[in-house]
Amino acid sequence: MKLKITAKNIKLTEAIKDFAQAKVDKLDKFFDNGHAEIVLTVDRKINQRAELTVHADKKKFTAKAVEEDLYRAIDAVIIKIEAQIRKSKGKYVTNKRMPKEEIASLYSPVLGPENDVKFSVIKQVEVLPMNPEDAAYEMERLGYTFWMFLDEESKQINLIFKRLDGTYGLIQPVKAK
């Protein structure tokens, strides 16, 4: 995919160019042709910002990410764009009026009881005490759609997640009856 890179308040090195190009090239699997524009900005050496716009298939996808490291910001913005593209492609498939049987056959390998549960990634994270507002900020800062944290007041593990309508959800444990 053709990429135009713009840098503000930063010297654009070959390493940064190559990294950004490699990440954007991963989006080629979704489109036959298209182009992308990325703006990399450094604010007072604290906030590293990446803003990516992808033009493909008569559609425009845009995302922003702010991190403490420029490479992490590029990674985060690619993840956000890929999620938008996957969501858009999913809508396209379901809007074609596929028969319910065909749709069910697409998901049966995932949903079938005969499948063993396989984990591709197991990640250990330090669960920090914080309030739900801080957890939402941390989740957004990292570009995640959910975040597990230790509630400061209840001292229990909670899970905050981003809903499709842009609001947040909070899962709090309760004792089974």
C-alpha positions as CSV (number, residue, x, y, z in Angstrom):
1,M,0.0,0.0,0.0
2,K,1.3,3.4,-0.9
3,L,2.1,5.5,2.2
4,K,2.7,9.2,2.6
5,I,4.4,10.1,5.9
6,T,4.3,13.6,7.4
7,A,6.4,14.4,10.5
8,K,5.8,17.3,12.9
9,N,8.4,18.3,15.6
10,I,10.4,15.2,14.8
11,K,13.2,14.1,12.5
12,L,11.9,11.3,10.3
13,T,14.4,8.5,10.2
14,E,14.6,5.6,7.9
15,A,13.8,3.3,10.8
16,I,10.6,5.1,11.5
17,K,9.7,5.1,7.8
18,D,10.4,1.4,7.4
19,F,8.4,0.5,10.5
20,A,5.4,2.6,9.5
21,Q,5.5,1.1,5.9
22,A,5.8,-2.4,7.2
23,K,2.8,-1.9,9.5
24,V,0.6,-0.3,6.8
25,D,1.6,-3.0,4.3
26,K,-0.3,-5.5,6.6
27,L,-3.5,-3.7,5.6
28,D,-3.0,-4.9,2.0
29,K,-4.8,-8.1,2.9
30,F,-8.1,-6.2,3.1
31,F,-7.9,-4.2,-0.2
32,D,-6.7,-4.7,-3.8
33,N,-5.5,-1.1,-4.0
34,G,-5.4,2.0,-1.8
35,H,-3.2,4.5,-0.2
36,A,-2.6,5.8,3.3
37,E,-1.4,9.0,5.0
38,I,0.2,9.0,8.4
39,V,1.0,12.1,10.4
40,L,3.6,11.6,13.2
41,T,3.8,14.3,15.9
42,V,5.8,14.7,19.0
43,D,4.6,17.1,21.7
44,R,7.2,18.1,24.2
45,K,8.9,14.7,24.0
46,I,6.1,13.3,26.2
47,N,3.2,12.5,23.9
48,Q,3.9,10.7,20.6
49,R,1.0,10.9,18.3
50,A,0.1,8.9,15.1
51,E,-2.8,9.8,12.9
52,L,-3.6,7.4,10.1
53,T,-6.0,7.8,7.2
54,V,-6.6,4.9,4.8
55,H,-8.3,5.5,1.4
56,A,-9.5,2.2,-0.2
57,D,-12.5,0.8,-2.0
58,K,-14.2,4.2,-2.1
59,K,-14.0,4.3,1.7
60,K,-12.0,6.4,4.2
61,F,-10.8,5.1,7.6
62,T,-9.2,7.4,10.1
63,A,-7.7,6.7,13.6
64,K,-5.5,8.5,16.1
65,A,-3.3,7.2,18.9
66,V,-1.2,8.9,21.6
67,E,1.5,7.0,23.4
68,E,4.8,7.7,25.2
69,D,6.7,5.9,22.4
70,L,6.3,6.6,18.7
71,Y,6.5,3.0,17.7
72,R,3.7,2.1,20.2
73,A,1.6,4.9,18.8
74,I,2.0,3.5,15.3
75,D,1.1,0.0,16.5
76,A,-2.0,1.4,18.3
77,V,-3.2,3.3,15.3
78,I,-2.8,0.3,13.0
79,I,-4.8,-1.8,15.5
80,K,-7.6,0.8,15.5
81,I,-7.7,1.1,11.7
82,E,-7.7,-2.7,11.3
83,A,-10.7,-3.0,13.7
84,Q,-12.6,-0.4,11.7
85,I,-11.8,-2.2,8.4
86,R,-12.9,-5.6,9.9
87,K,-16.1,-4.0,11.2
88,S,-16.8,-2.4,7.8
89,K,-16.1,-5.7,6.0
90,G,-18.4,-7.6,8.4
91,K,-21.2,-5.1,7.7
92,Y,-20.7,-5.5,4.0
93,V,-21.0,-9.3,4.2
94,T,-24.1,-9.2,6.4
95,N,-25.8,-6.5,4.3
96,K,-25.7,-8.8,1.2
97,R,-28.7,-10.8,2.6
98,M,-27.0,-14.1,3.0
99,P,-29.3,-16.9,4.1
100,K,-29.2,-17.6,7.8
101,E,-27.8,-21.1,7.1
102,E,-24.9,-19.7,5.3
103,I,-24.1,-17.2,8.0
104,A,-24.4,-20.0,10.6
105,S,-22.0,-22.2,8.6
106,L,-19.4,-19.3,8.7
107,Y,-19.5,-19.3,12.5
108,S,-19.9,-23.0,13.2
109,P,-16.2,-23.7,13.4
110,V,-15.9,-21.1,16.1
111,L,-19.1,-21.9,18.0
112,G,-19.2,-25.6,17.7
113,P,-19.0,-27.6,21.0
114,E,-16.8,-30.2,19.3
115,N,-13.9,-27.7,19.2
116,D,-11.2,-27.6,21.8
117,V,-10.4,-24.3,23.4
118,K,-7.0,-23.2,22.2
119,F,-5.2,-20.1,23.5
120,S,-2.9,-18.4,21.0
121,V,-1.7,-15.9,23.6
122,I,-1.5,-16.0,27.4
123,K,-0.5,-12.7,28.9
124,Q,0.2,-12.0,32.5
125,V,-0.5,-8.5,33.6
126,E,0.0,-6.6,36.8
127,V,-3.4,-5.6,38.1
128,L,-3.2,-2.1,39.6
129,P,-5.6,-0.5,42.0
130,M,-7.5,2.3,40.4
131,N,-11.0,3.8,40.0
132,P,-13.1,3.0,36.9
133,E,-12.4,6.5,35.4
134,D,-8.7,5.9,35.6
135,A,-9.1,2.4,34.1
136,A,-11.1,3.9,31.2
137,Y,-8.3,6.4,30.6
138,E,-5.6,3.7,30.7
139,M,-7.6,1.5,28.3
140,E,-8.0,4.3,25.8
141,R,-4.3,5.3,26.2
142,L,-3.2,1.8,25.3
143,G,-5.8,1.5,22.5
144,Y,-7.5,-1.6,24.0
145,T,-11.3,-2.3,24.0
146,F,-11.2,-3.7,27.6
147,W,-9.2,-3.3,30.7
148,M,-8.9,-5.4,33.9
149,F,-8.2,-3.5,37.1
150,L,-8.4,-3.8,40.9
151,D,-11.1,-1.4,42.2
152,E,-9.7,0.9,44.9
153,E,-12.9,0.8,47.0
154,S,-14.1,-2.8,46.8
155,K,-10.6,-4.3,46.4
156,Q,-12.1,-6.7,43.7
157,I,-11.1,-7.3,40.1
158,N,-13.3,-5.4,37.7
159,L,-13.4,-5.3,34.0
160,I,-14.2,-2.1,31.9
161,F,-15.0,-2.4,28.2
162,K,-15.8,-0.1,25.3
163,R,-19.2,-0.6,23.8
164,L,-20.0,-0.3,20.1
165,D,-22.0,2.9,20.8
166,G,-18.9,4.6,22.3
167,T,-20.0,4.3,25.9
168,Y,-18.3,2.2,28.6
169,G,-19.4,-1.0,30.4
170,L,-18.2,-2.1,33.8
171,I,-18.3,-5.7,35.0
172,Q,-18.2,-6.2,38.7
173,P,-18.0,-9.6,40.4
174,V,-20.8,-10.7,42.8
175,K,-21.1,-13.8,44.9
176,A,-23.1,-16.7,43.3
177,K,-26.2,-17.6,45.2
